Amino acid sequence: MTYEYMAAGLPIVISMSSYAEKNLVKKYNCAITVTPDDINELTKALEYLKNNPEIAQAMGERAKKAFLTEFNWSTEENRLLELYKRIVENER
């Protein structure tokens, strides 16, 4: 669902992971990461976006740009095909 929200131009609140930190927070600044299952942290992140609509809008715009330039089938297709190629080569 994350990519669908990005395509819609919405800011992202996502479970903390190295992938999310590296790609969505640091590279594109379009997400807030929270500790999984920490309802208080999730609530604070959502309240922050609600109380800061300009920041939320800017994050959403960056999310949409990230989706259009990097997180779409045109770019992911090559990564997926390369992964399949490595798997097949390792099985030989």
PyMOL Python script that loads the backbone (N, CA, C, O; Angstrom):
from pymol import cmd

cmd.read_pdbstr("""\
ATOM      1  N   MET A   1       0.803  -1.202   0.000  1.00  0.00           N
ATOM      2  CA  MET A   1       0.000   0.000   0.000  1.00  0.00           C
ATOM      3  C   MET A   1       0.849   1.270   0.000  1.00  0.00           C
ATOM      4  O   MET A   1       0.383   2.314  -0.457  1.00  0.00           O
ATOM      5  N   THR A   2       2.036   1.208   0.483  1.00  0.00           N
ATOM      6  CA  THR A   2       2.860   2.406   0.577  1.00  0.00           C
ATOM      7  C   THR A   2       2.989   3.108  -0.765  1.00  0.00           C
ATOM      8  O   THR A   2       2.854   4.330  -0.840  1.00  0.00           O
ATOM      9  N   TYR A   3       3.248   2.356  -1.819  1.00  0.00           N
ATOM     10  CA  TYR A   3       3.435   2.978  -3.130  1.00  0.00           C
ATOM     11  C   TYR A   3       2.155   3.632  -3.635  1.00  0.00           C
ATOM     12  O   TYR A   3       2.203   4.662  -4.306  1.00  0.00           O
ATOM     13  N   GLU A   4       1.016   3.036  -3.313  1.00  0.00           N
ATOM     14  CA  GLU A   4      -0.252   3.640  -3.722  1.00  0.00           C
ATOM     15  C   GLU A   4      -0.450   4.987  -3.043  1.00  0.00           C
ATOM     16  O   GLU A   4      -0.908   5.939  -3.675  1.00  0.00           O
ATOM     17  N   TYR A   5      -0.110   5.074  -1.766  1.00  0.00           N
ATOM     18  CA  TYR A   5      -0.219   6.341  -1.043  1.00  0.00           C
ATOM     19  C   TYR A   5       0.743   7.370  -1.618  1.00  0.00           C
ATOM     20  O   TYR A   5       0.403   8.546  -1.753  1.00  0.00           O
ATOM     21  N   MET A   6       1.945   6.920  -1.954  1.00  0.00           N
ATOM     22  CA  MET A   6       2.921   7.822  -2.557  1.00  0.00           C
ATOM     23  C   MET A   6       2.406   8.340  -3.895  1.00  0.00           C
ATOM     24  O   MET A   6       2.502   9.533  -4.182  1.00  0.00           O
ATOM     25  N   ALA A   7       1.863   7.451  -4.704  1.00  0.00           N
ATOM     26  CA  ALA A   7       1.336   7.846  -6.015  1.00  0.00           C
ATOM     27  C   ALA A   7       0.211   8.865  -5.868  1.00  0.00           C
ATOM     28  O   ALA A   7       0.017   9.717  -6.735  1.00  0.00           O
ATOM     29  N   ALA A   8      -0.526   8.771  -4.766  1.00  0.00           N
ATOM     30  CA  ALA A   8      -1.623   9.707  -4.505  1.00  0.00           C
ATOM     31  C   ALA A   8      -1.123  11.025  -3.917  1.00  0.00           C
ATOM     32  O   ALA A   8      -1.911  11.946  -3.700  1.00  0.00           O
ATOM     33  N   GLY A   9       0.172  11.120  -3.662  1.00  0.00           N
ATOM     34  CA  GLY A   9       0.730  12.360  -3.118  1.00  0.00           C
ATOM     35  C   GLY A   9       0.501  12.527  -1.631  1.00  0.00           C
ATOM     36  O   GLY A   9       0.355  13.648  -1.144  1.00  0.00           O
ATOM     37  N   LEU A  10       0.467  11.423  -0.908  1.00  0.00           N
ATOM     38  CA  LEU A  10       0.254  11.482   0.534  1.00  0.00           C
ATOM     39  C   LEU A  10       1.551  11.238   1.288  1.00  0.00           C
ATOM     40  O   LEU A  10       2.385  10.450   0.844  1.00  0.00           O
ATOM     41  N   PRO A  11       1.732  11.909   2.426  1.00  0.00           N
ATOM     42  CA  PRO A  11       2.896  11.610   3.260  1.00  0.00           C
ATOM     43  C   PRO A  11       2.728  10.210   3.849  1.00  0.00           C
ATOM     44  O   PRO A  11       1.608   9.730   4.022  1.00  0.00           O
ATOM     45  N   ILE A  12       3.833   9.573   4.148  1.00  0.00           N
ATOM     46  CA  ILE A  12       3.816   8.188   4.600  1.00  0.00           C
ATOM     47  C   ILE A  12       4.187   8.107   6.075  1.00  0.00           C
ATOM     48  O   ILE A  12       5.120   8.772   6.525  1.00  0.00           O
ATOM     49  N   VAL A  13       3.457   7.294   6.821  1.00  0.00           N
ATOM     50  CA  VAL A  13       3.846   6.885   8.169  1.00  0.00           C
ATOM     51  C   VAL A  13       4.039   5.380   8.064  1.00  0.00           C
ATOM     52  O   VAL A  13       3.102   4.646   7.750  1.00  0.00           O
ATOM     53  N   ILE A  14       5.254   4.924   8.328  1.00  0.00           N
ATOM     54  CA  ILE A  14       5.619   3.533   8.049  1.00  0.00           C
ATOM     55  C   ILE A  14       6.442   2.959   9.195  1.00  0.00           C
ATOM     56  O   ILE A  14       7.123   3.690   9.915  1.00  0.00           O
ATOM     57  N   SER A  15       6.369   1.641   9.355  1.00  0.00           N
ATOM     58  CA  SER A  15       7.164   0.972  10.381  1.00  0.00           C
ATOM     59  C   SER A  15       8.644   1.198  10.130  1.00  0.00           C
ATOM     60  O   SER A  15       9.107   1.174   8.989  1.00  0.00           O
ATOM     61  N   MET A  16       9.374   1.417  11.206  1.00  0.00           N
ATOM     62  CA  MET A  16      10.796   1.689  11.126  1.00  0.00           C
ATOM     63  C   MET A  16      11.539   0.482  10.565  1.00  0.00           C
ATOM     64  O   MET A  16      11.357  -0.646  11.024  1.00  0.00           O
ATOM     65  N   SER A  17      12.366   0.735   9.578  1.00  0.00           N
ATOM     66  CA  SER A  17      13.249  -0.268   8.996  1.00  0.00           C
ATOM     67  C   SER A  17      14.403   0.466   8.342  1.00  0.00           C
ATOM     68  O   SER A  17      14.311   1.662   8.068  1.00  0.00           O
ATOM     69  N   SER A  18      15.472  -0.239   8.098  1.00  0.00           N
ATOM     70  CA  SER A  18      16.614   0.421   7.449  1.00  0.00           C
ATOM     71  C   SER A  18      16.233   0.874   6.044  1.00  0.00           C
ATOM     72  O   SER A  18      16.687   1.924   5.589  1.00  0.00           O
ATOM     73  N   TYR A  19      15.405   0.094   5.351  1.00  0.00           N
ATOM     74  CA  TYR A  19      14.951   0.471   4.010  1.00  0.00           C
ATOM     75  C   TYR A  19      14.158   1.773   4.058  1.00  0.00           C
ATOM     76  O   TYR A  19      14.416   2.689   3.277  1.00  0.00           O
ATOM     77  N   ALA A  20      13.196   1.857   4.970  1.00  0.00           N
ATOM     78  CA  ALA A  20      12.370   3.066   5.066  1.00  0.00           C
ATOM     79  C   ALA A  20      13.215   4.266   5.448  1.00  0.00           C
ATOM     80  O   ALA A  20      13.055   5.345   4.878  1.00  0.00           O
ATOM     81  N   GLU A  21      14.113   4.087   6.406  1.00  0.00           N
ATOM     82  CA  GLU A  21      14.974   5.196   6.834  1.00  0.00           C
ATOM     83  C   GLU A  21      15.839   5.687   5.682  1.00  0.00           C
ATOM     84  O   GLU A  21      15.949   6.891   5.451  1.00  0.00           O
ATOM     85  N   LYS A  22      16.451   4.757   4.963  1.00  0.00           N
ATOM     86  CA  LYS A  22      17.376   5.123   3.888  1.00  0.00           C
ATOM     87  C   LYS A  22      16.647   5.742   2.697  1.00  0.00           C
ATOM     88  O   LYS A  22      17.065   6.781   2.186  1.00  0.00           O
ATOM     89  N   ASN A  23      15.572   5.115   2.257  1.00  0.00           N
ATOM     90  CA  ASN A  23      14.933   5.520   1.012  1.00  0.00           C
ATOM     91  C   ASN A  23      13.809   6.532   1.175  1.00  0.00           C
ATOM     92  O   ASN A  23      13.715   7.477   0.392  1.00  0.00           O
ATOM     93  N   LEU A  24      12.968   6.356   2.160  1.00  0.00           N
ATOM     94  CA  LEU A  24      11.810   7.232   2.264  1.00  0.00           C
ATOM     95  C   LEU A  24      12.053   8.445   3.155  1.00  0.00           C
ATOM     96  O   LEU A  24      11.509   9.519   2.898  1.00  0.00           O
ATOM     97  N   VAL A  25      12.859   8.285   4.191  1.00  0.00           N
ATOM     98  CA  VAL A  25      13.099   9.408   5.105  1.00  0.00           C
ATOM     99  C   VAL A  25      14.302  10.229   4.646  1.00  0.00           C
ATOM    100  O   VAL A  25      14.162  11.418   4.360  1.00  0.00           O
ATOM    101  N   LYS A  26      15.462   9.619   4.575  1.00  0.00           N
ATOM    102  CA  LYS A  26      16.672  10.381   4.264  1.00  0.00           C
ATOM    103  C   LYS A  26      16.748  10.821   2.804  1.00  0.00           C
ATOM    104  O   LYS A  26      17.079  11.973   2.528  1.00  0.00           O
ATOM    105  N   LYS A  27      16.450   9.932   1.879  1.00  0.00           N
ATOM    106  CA  LYS A  27      16.606  10.261   0.461  1.00  0.00           C
ATOM    107  C   LYS A  27      15.507  11.182  -0.043  1.00  0.00           C
ATOM    108  O   LYS A  27      15.785  12.126  -0.783  1.00  0.00           O
ATOM    109  N   TYR A  28      14.249  10.921   0.351  1.00  0.00           N
ATOM    110  CA  TYR A  28      13.135  11.687  -0.200  1.00  0.00           C
ATOM    111  C   TYR A  28      12.392  12.548   0.817  1.00  0.00           C
ATOM    112  O   TYR A  28      11.602  13.409   0.430  1.00  0.00           O
ATOM    113  N   ASN A  29      12.627  12.335   2.092  1.00  0.00           N
ATOM    114  CA  ASN A  29      11.947  13.106   3.144  1.00  0.00           C
ATOM    115  C   ASN A  29      10.431  13.141   2.914  1.00  0.00           C
ATOM    116  O   ASN A  29       9.801  14.198   2.936  1.00  0.00           O
ATOM    117  N   CYS A  30       9.875  11.949   2.692  1.00  0.00           N
ATOM    118  CA  CYS A  30       8.437  11.867   2.431  1.00  0.00           C
ATOM    119  C   CYS A  30       7.737  10.949   3.425  1.00  0.00           C
ATOM    120  O   CYS A  30       6.575  10.593   3.229  1.00  0.00           O
ATOM    121  N   ALA A  31       8.441  10.562   4.497  1.00  0.00           N
ATOM    122  CA  ALA A  31       7.862   9.610   5.435  1.00  0.00           C
ATOM    123  C   ALA A  31       8.313   9.895   6.852  1.00  0.00           C
ATOM    124  O   ALA A  31       9.343  10.524   7.092  1.00  0.00           O
ATOM    125  N   ILE A  32       7.509   9.412   7.777  1.00  0.00           N
ATOM    126  CA  ILE A  32       7.859   9.383   9.190  1.00  0.00           C
ATOM    127  C   ILE A  32       7.854   7.917   9.584  1.00  0.00           C
ATOM    128  O   ILE A  32       6.882   7.206   9.329  1.00  0.00           O
ATOM    129  N   THR A  33       8.937   7.461  10.205  1.00  0.00           N
ATOM    130  CA  THR A  33       8.977   6.072  10.636  1.00  0.00           C
ATOM    131  C   THR A  33       8.593   5.984  12.111  1.00  0.00           C
ATOM    132  O   THR A  33       8.896   6.869  12.912  1.00  0.00           O
ATOM    133  N   VAL A  34       7.923   4.897  12.437  1.00  0.00           N
ATOM    134  CA  VAL A  34       7.500   4.638  13.817  1.00  0.00           C
ATOM    135  C   VAL A  34       7.856   3.209  14.185  1.00  0.00           C
ATOM    136  O   VAL A  34       7.981   2.339  13.324  1.00  0.00           O
ATOM    137  N   THR A  35       8.017   2.987  15.474  1.00  0.00           N
ATOM    138  CA  THR A  35       8.272   1.642  15.969  1.00  0.00           C
ATOM    139  C   THR A  35       7.023   0.792  15.759  1.00  0.00           C
ATOM    140  O   THR A  35       5.925   1.196  16.140  1.00  0.00           O
ATOM    141  N   PRO A  36       7.185  -0.376  15.159  1.00  0.00           N
ATOM    142  CA  PRO A  36       6.015  -1.231  14.956  1.00  0.00           C
ATOM    143  C   PRO A  36       5.309  -1.517  16.278  1.00  0.00           C
ATOM    144  O   PRO A  36       5.964  -1.736  17.297  1.00  0.00           O
ATOM    145  N   ASP A  37       4.012  -1.516  16.266  1.00  0.00           N
ATOM    146  CA  ASP A  37       3.160  -1.827  17.424  1.00  0.00           C
ATOM    147  C   ASP A  37       3.215  -0.785  18.532  1.00  0.00           C
ATOM    148  O   ASP A  37       2.714  -1.040  19.627  1.00  0.00           O
ATOM    149  N   ASP A  38       3.808   0.379  18.285  1.00  0.00           N
ATOM    150  CA  ASP A  38       3.811   1.445  19.294  1.00  0.00           C
ATOM    151  C   ASP A  38       2.716   2.439  18.923  1.00  0.00           C
ATOM    152  O   ASP A  38       2.938   3.359  18.135  1.00  0.00           O
ATOM    153  N   ILE A  39       1.555   2.247  19.491  1.00  0.00           N
ATOM    154  CA  ILE A  39       0.393   3.057  19.139  1.00  0.00           C
ATOM    155  C   ILE A  39       0.600   4.525  19.499  1.00  0.00           C
ATOM    156  O   ILE A  39       0.099   5.407  18.801  1.00  0.00           O
ATOM    157  N   ASN A  40       1.330   4.799  20.578  1.00  0.00           N
ATOM    158  CA  ASN A  40       1.595   6.194  20.963  1.00  0.00           C
ATOM    159  C   ASN A  40       2.464   6.898  19.929  1.00  0.00           C
ATOM    160  O   ASN A  40       2.216   8.054  19.585  1.00  0.00           O
ATOM    161  N   GLU A  41       3.467   6.208  19.441  1.00  0.00           N
ATOM    162  CA  GLU A  41       4.341   6.786  18.427  1.00  0.00           C
ATOM    163  C   GLU A  41       3.575   7.019  17.124  1.00  0.00           C
ATOM    164  O   GLU A  41       3.747   8.048  16.471  1.00  0.00           O
ATOM    165  N   LEU A  42       2.745   6.072  16.760  1.00  0.00           N
ATOM    166  CA  LEU A  42       1.920   6.213  15.564  1.00  0.00           C
ATOM    167  C   LEU A  42       0.974   7.401  15.709  1.00  0.00           C
ATOM    168  O   LEU A  42       0.828   8.199  14.782  1.00  0.00           O
ATOM    169  N   THR A  43       0.339   7.517  16.854  1.00  0.00           N
ATOM    170  CA  THR A  43      -0.583   8.628  17.113  1.00  0.00           C
ATOM    171  C   THR A  43       0.138   9.970  17.015  1.00  0.00           C
ATOM    172  O   THR A  43      -0.379  10.913  16.416  1.00  0.00           O
ATOM    173  N   LYS A  44       1.321  10.056  17.598  1.00  0.00           N
ATOM    174  CA  LYS A  44       2.088  11.308  17.539  1.00  0.00           C
ATOM    175  C   LYS A  44       2.450  11.672  16.099  1.00  0.00           C
ATOM    176  O   LYS A  44       2.376  12.838  15.711  1.00  0.00           O
ATOM    177  N   ALA A  45       2.838  10.678  15.317  1.00  0.00           N
ATOM    178  CA  ALA A  45       3.197  10.942  13.915  1.00  0.00           C
ATOM    179  C   ALA A  45       1.986  11.456  13.138  1.00  0.00           C
ATOM    180  O   ALA A  45       2.098  12.417  12.377  1.00  0.00           O
ATOM    181  N   LEU A  46       0.840  10.822  13.327  1.00  0.00           N
ATOM    182  CA  LEU A  46      -0.367  11.252  12.620  1.00  0.00           C
ATOM    183  C   LEU A  46      -0.830  12.628  13.079  1.00  0.00           C
ATOM    184  O   LEU A  46      -1.264  13.442  12.264  1.00  0.00           O
ATOM    185  N   GLU A  47      -0.738  12.894  14.389  1.00  0.00           N
ATOM    186  CA  GLU A  47      -1.100  14.217  14.908  1.00  0.00           C
ATOM    187  C   GLU A  47      -0.159  15.280  14.364  1.00  0.00           C
ATOM    188  O   GLU A  47      -0.589  16.390  14.049  1.00  0.00           O
ATOM    189  N   TYR A  48       1.119  14.947  14.254  1.00  0.00           N
ATOM    190  CA  TYR A  48       2.098  15.886  13.715  1.00  0.00           C
ATOM    191  C   TYR A  48       1.705  16.289  12.292  1.00  0.00           C
ATOM    192  O   TYR A  48       1.709  17.472  11.953  1.00  0.00           O
ATOM    193  N   LEU A  49       1.370  15.313  11.476  1.00  0.00           N
ATOM    194  CA  LEU A  49       0.977  15.616  10.098  1.00  0.00           C
ATOM    195  C   LEU A  49      -0.328  16.409  10.063  1.00  0.00           C
ATOM    196  O   LEU A  49      -0.473  17.335   9.264  1.00  0.00           O
ATOM    197  N   LYS A  50      -1.260  16.053  10.915  1.00  0.00           N
ATOM    198  CA  LYS A  50      -2.543  16.762  10.970  1.00  0.00           C
ATOM    199  C   LYS A  50      -2.352  18.213  11.401  1.00  0.00           C
ATOM    200  O   LYS A  50      -2.997  19.114  10.865  1.00  0.00           O
ATOM    201  N   ASN A  51      -1.470  18.436  12.365  1.00  0.00           N
ATOM    202  CA  ASN A  51      -1.248  19.778  12.904  1.00  0.00           C
ATOM    203  C   ASN A  51      -0.279  20.615  12.079  1.00  0.00           C
ATOM    204  O   ASN A  51      -0.106  21.805  12.342  1.00  0.00           O
ATOM    205  N   ASN A  52       0.343  20.007  11.097  1.00  0.00           N
ATOM    206  CA  ASN A  52       1.309  20.705  10.241  1.00  0.00           C
ATOM    207  C   ASN A  52       0.979  20.431   8.775  1.00  0.00           C
ATOM    208  O   ASN A  52       1.731  19.742   8.086  1.00  0.00           O
ATOM    209  N   PRO A  53      -0.147  20.972   8.297  1.00  0.00           N
ATOM    210  CA  PRO A  53      -0.597  20.644   6.939  1.00  0.00           C
ATOM    211  C   PRO A  53       0.381  21.057   5.842  1.00  0.00           C
ATOM    212  O   PRO A  53       0.447  20.400   4.803  1.00  0.00           O
ATOM    213  N   GLU A  54       1.137  22.127   6.050  1.00  0.00           N
ATOM    214  CA  GLU A  54       2.097  22.539   5.028  1.00  0.00           C
ATOM    215  C   GLU A  54       3.217  21.512   4.903  1.00  0.00           C
ATOM    216  O   GLU A  54       3.649  21.179   3.799  1.00  0.00           O
ATOM    217  N   ILE A  55       3.678  21.020   6.040  1.00  0.00           N
ATOM    218  CA  ILE A  55       4.728  20.002   6.041  1.00  0.00           C
ATOM    219  C   ILE A  55       4.187  18.719   5.423  1.00  0.00           C
ATOM    220  O   ILE A  55       4.857  18.081   4.611  1.00  0.00           O
ATOM    221  N   ALA A  56       2.967  18.342   5.813  1.00  0.00           N
ATOM    222  CA  ALA A  56       2.348  17.126   5.265  1.00  0.00           C
ATOM    223  C   ALA A  56       2.191  17.233   3.753  1.00  0.00           C
ATOM    224  O   ALA A  56       2.450  16.271   3.030  1.00  0.00           O
ATOM    225  N   GLN A  57       1.773  18.390   3.278  1.00  0.00           N
ATOM    226  CA  GLN A  57       1.603  18.578   1.838  1.00  0.00           C
ATOM    227  C   GLN A  57       2.943  18.471   1.115  1.00  0.00           C
ATOM    228  O   GLN A  57       3.037  17.832   0.067  1.00  0.00           O
ATOM    229  N   ALA A  58       3.975  19.095   1.672  1.00  0.00           N
ATOM    230  CA  ALA A  58       5.299  19.033   1.050  1.00  0.00           C
ATOM    231  C   ALA A  58       5.824  17.597   1.039  1.00  0.00           C
ATOM    232  O   ALA A  58       6.418  17.161   0.053  1.00  0.00           O
ATOM    233  N   MET A  59       5.607  16.867   2.128  1.00  0.00           N
ATOM    234  CA  MET A  59       6.020  15.466   2.181  1.00  0.00           C
ATOM    235  C   MET A  59       5.268  14.658   1.120  1.00  0.00           C
ATOM    236  O   MET A  59       5.857  13.813   0.445  1.00  0.00           O
ATOM    237  N   GLY A  60       3.979  14.918   0.979  1.00  0.00           N
ATOM    238  CA  GLY A  60       3.179  14.226  -0.020  1.00  0.00           C
ATOM    239  C   GLY A  60       3.654  14.507  -1.432  1.00  0.00           C
ATOM    240  O   GLY A  60       3.690  13.607  -2.272  1.00  0.00           O
ATOM    241  N   GLU A  61       4.017  15.752  -1.695  1.00  0.00           N
ATOM    242  CA  GLU A  61       4.536  16.104  -3.017  1.00  0.00           C
ATOM    243  C   GLU A  61       5.852  15.389  -3.298  1.00  0.00           C
ATOM    244  O   GLU A  61       6.088  14.923  -4.413  1.00  0.00           O
ATOM    245  N   ARG A  62       6.706  15.305  -2.281  1.00  0.00           N
ATOM    246  CA  ARG A  62       7.975  14.577  -2.458  1.00  0.00           C
ATOM    247  C   ARG A  62       7.717  13.082  -2.633  1.00  0.00           C
ATOM    248  O   ARG A  62       8.418  12.412  -3.391  1.00  0.00           O
ATOM    249  N   ALA A  63       6.705  12.560  -1.927  1.00  0.00           N
ATOM    250  CA  ALA A  63       6.350  11.139  -2.071  1.00  0.00           C
ATOM    251  C   ALA A  63       5.911  10.842  -3.502  1.00  0.00           C
ATOM    252  O   ALA A  63       6.315   9.837  -4.086  1.00  0.00           O
ATOM    253  N   LYS A  64       5.088  11.716  -4.057  1.00  0.00           N
ATOM    254  CA  LYS A  64       4.618  11.509  -5.429  1.00  0.00           C
ATOM    255  C   LYS A  64       5.780  11.575  -6.417  1.00  0.00           C
ATOM    256  O   LYS A  64       5.861  10.769  -7.344  1.00  0.00           O
ATOM    257  N   LYS A  65       6.668  12.530  -6.216  1.00  0.00           N
ATOM    258  CA  LYS A  65       7.833  12.641  -7.087  1.00  0.00           C
ATOM    259  C   LYS A  65       8.698  11.383  -6.995  1.00  0.00           C
ATOM    260  O   LYS A  65       9.178  10.876  -8.009  1.00  0.00           O
ATOM    261  N   ALA A  66       8.893  10.883  -5.767  1.00  0.00           N
ATOM    262  CA  ALA A  66       9.680   9.658  -5.582  1.00  0.00           C
ATOM    263  C   ALA A  66       9.027   8.484  -6.290  1.00  0.00           C
ATOM    264  O   ALA A  66       9.705   7.669  -6.915  1.00  0.00           O
ATOM    265  N   PHE A  67       7.707   8.400  -6.189  1.00  0.00           N
ATOM    266  CA  PHE A  67       7.000   7.321  -6.874  1.00  0.00           C
ATOM    267  C   PHE A  67       7.187   7.425  -8.383  1.00  0.00           C
ATOM    268  O   PHE A  67       7.476   6.429  -9.047  1.00  0.00           O
ATOM    269  N   LEU A  68       7.024   8.611  -8.916  1.00  0.00           N
ATOM    270  CA  LEU A  68       7.114   8.795 -10.367  1.00  0.00           C
ATOM    271  C   LEU A  68       8.518   8.545 -10.907  1.00  0.00           C
ATOM    272  O   LEU A  68       8.675   8.101 -12.044  1.00  0.00           O
ATOM    273  N   THR A  69       9.545   8.829 -10.094  1.00  0.00           N
ATOM    274  CA  THR A  69      10.914   8.696 -10.586  1.00  0.00           C
ATOM    275  C   THR A  69      11.588   7.379 -10.214  1.00  0.00           C
ATOM    276  O   THR A  69      12.475   6.918 -10.933  1.00  0.00           O
ATOM    277  N   GLU A  70      11.181   6.763  -9.097  1.00  0.00           N
ATOM    278  CA  GLU A  70      11.917   5.584  -8.644  1.00  0.00           C
ATOM    279  C   GLU A  70      11.046   4.389  -8.274  1.00  0.00           C
ATOM    280  O   GLU A  70      11.406   3.260  -8.608  1.00  0.00           O
ATOM    281  N   PHE A  71       9.953   4.584  -7.623  1.00  0.00           N
ATOM    282  CA  PHE A  71       9.171   3.474  -7.084  1.00  0.00           C
ATOM    283  C   PHE A  71       7.967   3.162  -7.971  1.00  0.00           C
ATOM    284  O   PHE A  71       6.821   3.273  -7.536  1.00  0.00           O
ATOM    285  N   ASN A  72       8.230   2.779  -9.192  1.00  0.00           N
ATOM    286  CA  ASN A  72       7.167   2.442 -10.139  1.00  0.00           C
ATOM    287  C   ASN A  72       7.613   1.227 -10.938  1.00  0.00           C
ATOM    288  O   ASN A  72       8.770   0.815 -10.864  1.00  0.00           O
ATOM    289  N   TRP A  73       6.691   0.662 -11.696  1.00  0.00           N
ATOM    290  CA  TRP A  73       7.012  -0.571 -12.405  1.00  0.00           C
ATOM    291  C   TRP A  73       8.136  -0.389 -13.407  1.00  0.00           C
ATOM    292  O   TRP A  73       8.929  -1.310 -13.601  1.00  0.00           O
ATOM    293  N   SER A  74       8.230   0.753 -14.044  1.00  0.00           N
ATOM    294  CA  SER A  74       9.290   0.962 -15.038  1.00  0.00           C
ATOM    295  C   SER A  74      10.672   0.792 -14.437  1.00  0.00           C
ATOM    296  O   SER A  74      11.561   0.232 -15.077  1.00  0.00           O
ATOM    297  N   THR A  75      10.863   1.271 -13.211  1.00  0.00           N
ATOM    298  CA  THR A  75      12.174   1.139 -12.575  1.00  0.00           C
ATOM    299  C   THR A  75      12.307  -0.168 -11.806  1.00  0.00           C
ATOM    300  O   THR A  75      13.383  -0.766 -11.791  1.00  0.00           O
ATOM    301  N   GLU A  76      11.250  -0.611 -11.180  1.00  0.00           N
ATOM    302  CA  GLU A  76      11.296  -1.845 -10.394  1.00  0.00           C
ATOM    303  C   GLU A  76      11.415  -3.075 -11.292  1.00  0.00           C
ATOM    304  O   GLU A  76      11.967  -4.094 -10.878  1.00  0.00           O
ATOM    305  N   GLU A  77      10.906  -2.985 -12.509  1.00  0.00           N
ATOM    306  CA  GLU A  77      10.968  -4.117 -13.445  1.00  0.00           C
ATOM    307  C   GLU A  77      12.402  -4.579 -13.647  1.00  0.00           C
ATOM    308  O   GLU A  77      12.682  -5.776 -13.585  1.00  0.00           O
ATOM    309  N   ASN A  78      13.306  -3.649 -13.885  1.00  0.00           N
ATOM    310  CA  ASN A  78      14.706  -4.016 -14.109  1.00  0.00           C
ATOM    311  C   ASN A  78      15.313  -4.668 -12.873  1.00  0.00           C
ATOM    312  O   ASN A  78      16.070  -5.632 -12.994  1.00  0.00           O
ATOM    313  N   ARG A  79      14.996  -4.164 -11.702  1.00  0.00           N
ATOM    314  CA  ARG A  79      15.517  -4.761 -10.464  1.00  0.00           C
ATOM    315  C   ARG A  79      15.000  -6.183 -10.287  1.00  0.00           C
ATOM    316  O   ARG A  79      15.753  -7.085  -9.922  1.00  0.00           O
ATOM    317  N   LEU A  80      13.720  -6.375 -10.547  1.00  0.00           N
ATOM    318  CA  LEU A  80      13.121  -7.698 -10.396  1.00  0.00           C
ATOM    319  C   LEU A  80      13.699  -8.687 -11.405  1.00  0.00           C
ATOM    320  O   LEU A  80      14.018  -9.820 -11.045  1.00  0.00           O
ATOM    321  N   LEU A  81      13.835  -8.274 -12.651  1.00  0.00           N
ATOM    322  CA  LEU A  81      14.404  -9.156 -13.664  1.00  0.00           C
ATOM    323  C   LEU A  81      15.854  -9.509 -13.344  1.00  0.00           C
ATOM    324  O   LEU A  81      16.284 -10.639 -13.573  1.00  0.00           O
ATOM    325  N   GLU A  82      16.604  -8.552 -12.818  1.00  0.00           N
ATOM    326  CA  GLU A  82      17.992  -8.818 -12.424  1.00  0.00           C
ATOM    327  C   GLU A  82      18.041  -9.824 -11.279  1.00  0.00           C
ATOM    328  O   GLU A  82      18.906 -10.700 -11.263  1.00  0.00           O
ATOM    329  N   LEU A  83      17.133  -9.708 -10.336  1.00  0.00           N
ATOM    330  CA  LEU A  83      17.061 -10.667  -9.232  1.00  0.00           C
ATOM    331  C   LEU A  83      16.763 -12.065  -9.765  1.00  0.00           C
ATOM    332  O   LEU A  83      17.421 -13.028  -9.371  1.00  0.00           O
ATOM    333  N   TYR A  84      15.778 -12.187 -10.656  1.00  0.00           N
ATOM    334  CA  TYR A  84      15.455 -13.483 -11.250  1.00  0.00           C
ATOM    335  C   TYR A  84      16.669 -14.068 -11.973  1.00  0.00           C
ATOM    336  O   TYR A  84      16.945 -15.263 -11.872  1.00  0.00           O
ATOM    337  N   LYS A  85      17.376 -13.233 -12.688  1.00  0.00           N
ATOM    338  CA  LYS A  85      18.550 -13.674 -13.426  1.00  0.00           C
ATOM    339  C   LYS A  85      19.604 -14.242 -12.474  1.00  0.00           C
ATOM    340  O   LYS A  85      20.184 -15.294 -12.745  1.00  0.00           O
ATOM    341  N   ARG A  86      19.851 -13.548 -11.358  1.00  0.00           N
ATOM    342  CA  ARG A  86      20.840 -14.040 -10.381  1.00  0.00           C
ATOM    343  C   ARG A  86      20.386 -15.352  -9.750  1.00  0.00           C
ATOM    344  O   ARG A  86      21.207 -16.241  -9.522  1.00  0.00           O
ATOM    345  N   ILE A  87      19.120 -15.482  -9.472  1.00  0.00           N
ATOM    346  CA  ILE A  87      18.601 -16.725  -8.888  1.00  0.00           C
ATOM    347  C   ILE A  87      18.794 -17.885  -9.851  1.00  0.00           C
ATOM    348  O   ILE A  87      19.268 -18.949  -9.455  1.00  0.00           O
ATOM    349  N   VAL A  88      18.433 -17.688 -11.106  1.00  0.00           N
ATOM    350  CA  VAL A  88      18.564 -18.748 -12.114  1.00  0.00           C
ATOM    351  C   VAL A  88      20.032 -19.127 -12.283  1.00  0.00           C
ATOM    352  O   VAL A  88      20.357 -20.312 -12.371  1.00  0.00           O
ATOM    353  N   GLU A  89      20.917 -18.141 -12.329  1.00  0.00           N
ATOM    354  CA  GLU A  89      22.347 -18.423 -12.513  1.00  0.00           C
ATOM    355  C   GLU A  89      22.907 -19.186 -11.323  1.00  0.00           C
ATOM    356  O   GLU A  89      23.784 -20.031 -11.501  1.00  0.00           O
ATOM    357  N   ASN A  90      22.432 -18.915 -10.124  1.00  0.00           N
ATOM    358  CA  ASN A  90      22.914 -19.613  -8.934  1.00  0.00           C
ATOM    359  C   ASN A  90      22.424 -21.054  -8.874  1.00  0.00           C
ATOM    360  O   ASN A  90      23.041 -21.885  -8.208  1.00  0.00           O
ATOM    361  N   GLU A  91      21.329 -21.364  -9.558  1.00  0.00           N
ATOM    362  CA  GLU A  91      20.803 -22.725  -9.556  1.00  0.00           C
ATOM    363  C   GLU A  91      21.506 -23.623 -10.557  1.00  0.00           C
ATOM    364  O   GLU A  91      21.316 -24.839 -10.523  1.00  0.00           O
ATOM    365  N   ARG A  92      22.294 -23.075 -11.425  1.00  0.00           N
ATOM    366  CA  ARG A  92      22.991 -23.870 -12.447  1.00  0.00           C
ATOM    367  C   ARG A  92      24.223 -24.501 -11.888  1.00  0.00           C
ATOM    368  O   ARG A  92      24.935 -25.205 -12.603  1.00  0.00           O
TER     369      ARG A  92
END
""", "prot")
cmd.dss("prot")
cmd.show_as("cartoon", "prot")
cmd.util.cbc("prot")
cmd.orient("prot")
